[in-house]
Amino acid sequence: MATIYKDGEFVEETWNRADAETGETIEGDAIVPLSLFIEEADRFLTRSAKTAVLVEAGDDVEPLQPHLDRLAFVAVDFPSFADGRGFSAARVLREQLGYQGDIRAVGKYILDQVPLARRCGVSSFEISKPEVLKALKAGEWPEVTKYLQPVGTVEEIPVGTRPWARRSFRDVAVAAE
C-alpha cells in the first residue's frame, strides 16, 4: 500500500510492481518498467487490470507515445534528490508528447522539489519519505516564485532584461480597478 498525494488530498493505493529482469506475470493493477512494457505492450494492455509504466532515470519516453491513452498513469522515478532527469521526463511527456493523464513522481525526491515537479507536469506523488508526508499533511508547500527555465505548462512572464528568468503571474501585483 502506498500513500499518494494528488490535488491536495491523500489516498492509499495498491499497485504491484513488475520486475524488469524476470518479467513474471503480474496479478492485479501493475506498474511495469518501461523497458519491459515496450517489449510486450500488447500483453500488458490487454490484461483485465490497470497498467501503469515506470520511467526510470535516463529512459527515453518517446516510445510510449502510441500507448499513452491506454495507461492508468506514468510513474517517473526520482532516484535521488540530486538527480533531475525525472523533471525532464515529465516535461517531455507533457510538452512534447501531449500526455494529459496522471504523471506520478516516485522515488527519493524531497519536499522542496514537489512544486518544481508540479511545474514540470507531475500531477501526483507517491510518498516514500516520512518527512515529506508529515510536511504535506501539515500543509507545508514551499512556494517558488522565480524560475530560470520556462516551461510550457504554466503561464509566466520574463523577469526584467533576462529573458531566461521567469516569474509567476501570482507574483505580479494587480492594479485596483
NORGI-V440967 format. One record per residue. N is the residue number from 1. RES is the residue in one letter. PSI is psi in degrees with one decimal (999 if undefined). BURIAL is I if it has 16 or more other ideal C-beta (glycine too) atoms within 10 Angstrom, else O. Layout:
BEGIN
N|RES|PSI|BURIAL, N|RES|PSI|BURIAL
END
This chain:
BEGIN
1|M|132.7|O, 2|A|145.1|O, 3|T|124.8|I, 4|I|133.9|I, 5|Y|119.1|I, 6|K|132.4|I, 7|D|38.5|O, 8|G|7.0|O, 9|E|158.0|O, 10|F|135.4|O, 11|V|155.2|O, 12|E|130.8|O, 13|E|152.1|O, 14|T|116.6|O, 15|W|137.3|I, 16|N|139.7|O, 17|R|129.2|O, 18|A|144.8|I, 19|D|122.4|O, 20|A|-28.7|O, 21|E|-39.8|O, 22|T|-33.8|O, 23|G|28.3|O, 24|E|154.0|O, 25|T|136.7|O, 26|I|134.0|I, 27|E|143.3|O, 28|G|-169.2|O, 29|D|133.6|O, 30|A|142.6|I, 31|I|119.5|I, 32|V|130.3|I, 33|P|143.5|I, 34|L|-44.7|I, 35|S|-41.6|I, 36|L|-40.6|I, 37|F|-45.3|I, 38|I|-36.7|I, 39|E|-35.8|O, 40|E|46.9|O, 41|A|-44.5|I, 42|D|-39.4|O, 43|R|-42.6|O, 44|F|-33.6|I, 45|L|-15.8|O, 46|T|1.0|O, 47|R|159.1|O, 48|S|-19.4|O, 49|A|169.7|O, 50|K|150.4|O, 51|T|134.7|I, 52|A|160.4|I, 53|V|138.8|I, 54|L|118.4|I, 55|V|116.6|I, 56|E|162.1|I, 57|A|126.9|I, 58|G|-9.1|O, 59|D|144.7|I, 60|D|118.2|O, 61|V|-10.8|I, 62|E|-34.4|O, 63|P|-13.3|O, 64|L|-18.5|I, 65|Q|-46.6|O, 66|P|-10.6|O, 67|H|-6.7|I, 68|L|-38.0|I, 69|D|-8.3|O, 70|R|4.5|O, 71|L|146.4|I, 72|A|-41.7|I, 73|F|169.7|I, 74|V|120.4|I, 75|A|130.5|I, 76|V|122.6|I, 77|D|135.2|I, 78|F|92.1|I, 79|P|-21.7|O, 80|S|159.4|O, 81|F|-18.3|O, 82|A|-1.1|O, 83|D|111.8|O, 84|G|8.3|O, 85|R|-24.3|I, 86|G|-37.1|I, 87|F|-43.6|I, 88|S|-42.7|O, 89|A|-42.2|I, 90|A|-42.3|I, 91|R|-41.0|I, 92|V|-44.0|I, 93|L|-46.3|I, 94|R|-51.2|I, 95|E|-37.1|O, 96|Q|-37.6|O, 97|L|-10.5|O, 98|G|25.7|O, 99|Y|124.9|I, 100|Q|-9.8|O, 101|G|-170.6|I, 102|D|126.3|I, 103|I|120.8|I, 104|R|125.6|I, 105|A|131.7|I, 106|V|156.2|I, 107|G|-149.1|I, 108|K|45.1|O, 109|Y|163.6|I, 110|I|166.9|O, 111|L|-41.3|I, 112|D|-21.3|O, 113|Q|-13.7|I, 114|V|-51.5|I, 115|P|-30.4|O, 116|L|-38.8|I, 117|A|-40.6|I, 118|R|-41.4|I, 119|R|-30.1|I, 120|C|-2.1|I, 121|G|-4.9|I, 122|V|133.5|I, 123|S|-13.6|I, 124|S|161.0|I, 125|F|124.4|I, 126|E|120.6|I, 127|I|118.0|I, 128|S|-17.0|O, 129|K|124.4|O, 130|P|-31.9|O, 131|E|-32.4|O, 132|V|-43.7|I, 133|L|-46.4|I, 134|K|-45.5|O, 135|A|-44.5|I, 136|L|-37.7|I, 137|K|-28.5|O, 138|A|-1.1|O, 139|G|11.5|O, 140|E|135.2|O, 141|W|103.9|O, 142|P|108.3|O, 143|E|131.9|O, 144|V|124.0|O, 145|T|-13.9|O, 146|K|136.1|O, 147|Y|155.8|I, 148|L|-10.4|O, 149|Q|130.7|O, 150|P|150.3|O, 151|V|159.3|I, 152|G|0.7|O, 153|T|-5.3|O, 154|V|138.3|O, 155|E|133.6|O, 156|E|167.9|I, 157|I|148.5|O, 158|P|149.2|O, 159|V|115.8|O, 160|G|-132.8|O, 161|T|6.0|O, 162|R|96.2|O, 163|P|-19.2|O, 164|W|-17.4|O, 165|A|141.4|I, 166|R|155.7|I, 167|R|142.7|O, 168|S|145.8|I, 169|F|-25.8|O, 170|R|-21.9|O, 171|D|-17.3|O, 172|V|129.2|O, 173|A|135.3|O, 174|V|128.4|O, 175|A|143.7|O, 176|A|142.8|O, 177|E|999|O
END
